[in-house]
Amino acid sequence: MNNKYGEALDHTSKQKYVDWHEYAYKDDLLSCDALENVSSRNAIVHGYYAMLNAALLYFAKVHNLKINKDHVHDYVPFALLDMIKDKATRDEIKYLIDQAKKEYDIFENKDASYLPAMVFSAKSERNKSSYYRSDDEFLKEKYLIFRKDFVNPFIKIITELKI
Protein backbone atom coordinates (compact mmCIF):
# COMPACT_ATOMS: atom_id res chain seq x y z
CA MET A 1 0.00 0.00 0.00
CA ASN A 2 1.51 3.31 -1.08
CA ASN A 3 0.58 6.61 0.49
CA LYS A 4 1.59 10.24 0.07
CA TYR A 5 4.74 9.72 2.18
CA GLY A 6 6.15 6.62 0.57
CA GLU A 7 5.50 3.05 -0.37
CA ALA A 8 4.79 -0.24 1.29
CA LEU A 9 7.80 -2.42 1.94
CA ASP A 10 7.71 -5.71 0.14
CA HIS A 11 8.30 -8.83 2.16
CA THR A 12 11.75 -9.50 0.70
CA SER A 13 13.21 -6.07 1.44
CA LYS A 14 11.46 -5.23 4.73
CA GLN A 15 13.86 -7.01 7.10
CA LYS A 16 16.92 -5.54 5.40
CA TYR A 17 15.39 -2.04 5.62
CA VAL A 18 14.42 -2.53 9.27
CA ASP A 19 17.86 -3.91 10.15
CA TRP A 20 19.58 -0.98 8.43
CA HIS A 21 17.60 1.68 10.33
CA GLU A 22 17.99 -0.18 13.62
CA TYR A 23 21.75 -0.15 13.06
CA ALA A 24 21.79 3.45 11.75
CA TYR A 25 19.98 5.10 14.67
CA LYS A 26 22.13 3.26 17.21
CA ASP A 27 25.30 4.10 15.27
CA ASP A 28 24.29 7.76 15.12
CA LEU A 29 23.81 7.76 18.90
CA LEU A 30 27.28 6.28 19.33
CA SER A 31 28.64 8.95 17.00
CA CYS A 32 26.98 11.63 19.14
CA ASP A 33 28.81 10.34 22.17
CA ALA A 34 32.12 10.10 20.32
CA LEU A 35 31.83 13.60 18.88
CA GLU A 36 30.51 15.38 21.95
CA ASN A 37 33.92 16.74 22.99
CA VAL A 38 35.43 16.84 19.51
CA SER A 39 32.80 18.48 17.31
CA SER A 40 29.52 19.51 18.87
CA ARG A 41 28.33 20.66 15.46
CA ASN A 42 28.67 17.14 14.07
CA ALA A 43 27.26 15.63 17.25
CA ILE A 44 24.07 17.66 16.66
CA VAL A 45 23.91 16.41 13.07
CA HIS A 46 24.25 12.79 14.22
CA GLY A 47 21.64 13.38 16.93
CA TYR A 48 19.16 14.55 14.33
CA TYR A 49 19.94 11.54 12.14
CA ALA A 50 19.47 9.21 15.10
CA MET A 51 15.98 10.65 15.53
CA LEU A 52 15.26 10.41 11.81
CA ASN A 53 16.48 6.82 11.52
CA ALA A 54 14.52 5.79 14.62
CA ALA A 55 11.38 7.29 13.07
CA LEU A 56 12.05 5.48 9.78
CA LEU A 57 12.52 2.27 11.75
CA TYR A 58 9.15 2.84 13.44
CA PHE A 59 7.35 3.44 10.15
CA ALA A 60 8.91 0.33 8.63
CA LYS A 61 8.34 -2.03 11.57
CA VAL A 62 4.91 -0.89 12.63
CA HIS A 63 3.36 0.53 9.46
CA ASN A 64 5.33 -1.36 6.79
CA LEU A 65 6.09 2.05 5.24
CA LYS A 66 9.26 3.18 3.51
CA ILE A 67 9.28 6.99 3.49
CA ASN A 68 10.24 8.54 0.15
CA LYS A 69 14.01 9.07 0.34
CA ASP A 70 13.92 12.21 -1.80
CA HIS A 71 11.71 13.97 0.74
CA VAL A 72 12.53 12.10 3.93
CA HIS A 73 13.49 15.18 5.97
CA ASP A 74 10.20 16.85 5.14
CA TYR A 75 7.91 13.82 5.18
CA VAL A 76 8.86 12.23 8.51
CA PRO A 77 7.43 14.95 10.79
CA PHE A 78 4.28 15.24 8.66
CA ALA A 79 3.82 11.46 8.61
CA LEU A 80 4.08 11.56 12.41
CA LEU A 81 1.48 14.34 12.51
CA ASP A 82 -0.90 12.26 10.39
CA MET A 83 -0.22 9.17 12.48
CA ILE A 84 -1.27 10.88 15.74
CA LYS A 85 -4.71 11.62 14.32
CA ASP A 86 -5.54 8.04 15.25
CA LYS A 87 -6.94 7.96 18.81
CA ALA A 88 -5.25 4.68 19.76
CA THR A 89 -1.89 6.06 18.63
CA ARG A 90 -2.44 9.34 20.52
CA ASP A 91 -3.37 7.37 23.63
CA GLU A 92 -0.26 5.19 23.38
CA ILE A 93 1.98 8.22 22.85
CA LYS A 94 0.35 9.96 25.82
CA TYR A 95 1.01 6.89 27.95
CA LEU A 96 4.65 6.73 26.81
CA ILE A 97 5.09 10.47 27.43
CA ASP A 98 3.67 10.05 30.93
CA GLN A 99 6.22 7.28 31.55
CA ALA A 100 9.04 9.36 30.05
CA LYS A 101 8.22 12.31 32.34
CA LYS A 102 9.97 10.33 35.08
CA GLU A 103 13.25 10.65 33.13
CA TYR A 104 12.82 13.75 30.97
CA ASP A 105 11.56 17.12 32.21
CA ILE A 106 10.95 18.20 28.62
CA PHE A 107 7.69 16.23 28.53
CA GLU A 108 5.97 18.21 31.26
CA ASN A 109 2.52 19.26 29.96
CA LYS A 110 3.11 17.84 26.46
CA ASP A 111 0.72 15.80 24.36
CA ALA A 112 1.10 13.51 21.33
CA SER A 113 1.61 16.46 18.96
CA TYR A 114 4.94 17.10 20.65
CA LEU A 115 6.48 14.04 18.98
CA PRO A 116 6.43 15.48 15.43
CA ALA A 117 7.30 18.92 16.82
CA MET A 118 10.50 17.41 18.20
CA VAL A 119 11.53 16.34 14.67
CA PHE A 120 10.73 19.79 13.26
CA SER A 121 12.86 21.37 16.01
CA ALA A 122 15.69 18.88 15.59
CA LYS A 123 15.83 19.54 11.86
CA SER A 124 16.05 23.26 12.57
CA GLU A 125 18.86 22.72 15.10
CA ARG A 126 20.73 20.52 12.63
CA ASN A 127 20.48 23.24 9.98
CA LYS A 128 21.56 26.00 12.38
CA SER A 129 24.50 23.98 13.70
CA SER A 130 26.11 24.17 10.28
CA TYR A 131 26.83 27.84 10.91
CA TYR A 132 28.56 27.55 14.29
CA ARG A 133 32.22 26.88 14.93
CA SER A 134 32.69 23.39 16.31
CA ASP A 135 35.06 24.53 19.07
CA ASP A 136 32.57 27.03 20.42
CA GLU A 137 31.60 26.39 24.06
CA PHE A 138 28.15 27.77 23.28
CA LEU A 139 27.65 25.06 20.69
CA LYS A 140 28.79 22.37 23.10
CA GLU A 141 26.20 23.52 25.64
CA LYS A 142 23.63 23.66 22.84
CA TYR A 143 24.45 20.06 21.90
CA LEU A 144 24.08 18.86 25.50
CA ILE A 145 20.65 20.48 25.73
CA PHE A 146 19.70 19.14 22.29
CA ARG A 147 20.68 15.61 23.27
CA LYS A 148 18.91 15.81 26.65
CA ASP A 149 15.74 17.54 25.47
CA PHE A 150 15.26 16.14 21.98
CA VAL A 151 17.36 13.16 20.93
CA ASN A 152 17.15 10.92 23.99
CA PRO A 153 13.47 11.48 24.79
CA PHE A 154 12.37 11.17 21.16
CA ILE A 155 14.29 7.92 20.74
CA LYS A 156 12.75 6.57 23.94
CA ILE A 157 9.20 7.28 22.78
CA ILE A 158 9.49 6.30 19.11
CA THR A 159 11.27 3.01 19.79
CA GLU A 160 8.65 1.96 22.34
CA LEU A 161 5.69 2.95 20.17
CA LYS A 162 3.83 -0.11 18.88
CA ILE A 163 0.82 1.46 17.12
Residue pairs with C-beta under 8 A, 6 or more apart in sequence:
1 8
1 64
2 8
3 65
5 65
5 67
5 68
5 75
5 78
5 79
5 82
6 59
6 65
6 66
6 67
6 68
6 75
6 79
7 65
7 66
7 68
8 64
8 65
8 66
9 17
9 60
9 64
9 65
9 66
14 60
14 64
17 60
17 66
18 57
18 60
18 61
21 53
21 54
21 56
21 57
21 60
22 57
24 49
24 53
25 49
25 50
25 51
25 52
25 53
25 54
25 57
25 155
26 50
28 46
28 47
28 49
28 50
28 53
29 46
29 47
29 50
29 151
29 155
31 42
31 43
31 46
32 43
32 46
32 47
32 50
32 147
32 151
35 42
35 43
35 46
36 43
36 140
36 143
36 144
36 147
37 140
38 134
39 134
40 129
40 132
40 134
40 136
40 139
40 140
40 142
40 143
41 129
41 130
41 132
41 133
41 134
41 139
42 134
43 143
43 147
44 125
44 126
44 129
44 139
44 142
44 143
44 146
45 126
45 129
45 130
47 122
47 126
47 143
47 146
47 147
47 150
47 151
48 122
48 123
48 125
48 126
48 151
50 151
50 155
51 118
51 119
51 122
51 150
51 151
51 154
51 155
51 158
52 72
52 73
52 76
52 119
54 154
54 155
54 158
54 159
55 76
55 80
55 119
55 158
56 66
56 67
56 72
56 76
57 158
57 159
58 158
58 159
58 161
59 65
59 66
59 67
59 76
59 79
60 66
62 161
62 162
62 163
63 83
65 79
67 75
67 76
67 79
68 75
73 123
76 119
77 116
77 117
77 119
77 120
77 123
78 116
80 115
80 116
80 119
81 113
81 116
83 89
84 90
84 93
84 112
84 113
84 115
84 116
86 163
88 163
89 112
89 161
89 163
90 111
90 112
92 161
92 162
92 163
93 111
93 112
93 115
93 157
93 161
94 111
94 112
96 156
96 157
96 160
96 161
97 107
97 110
97 111
97 112
97 114
97 157
98 107
100 107
100 153
100 156
100 157
101 107
101 108
103 153
103 156
104 148
104 149
104 152
104 153
104 156
106 148
106 149
106 150
106 153
107 114
107 153
115 154
115 157
115 158
118 150
118 153
118 154
119 154
121 150
122 146
122 150
122 151
122 154
125 142
125 146
125 150
129 139
129 142
129 143
132 138
132 139
132 142
133 139
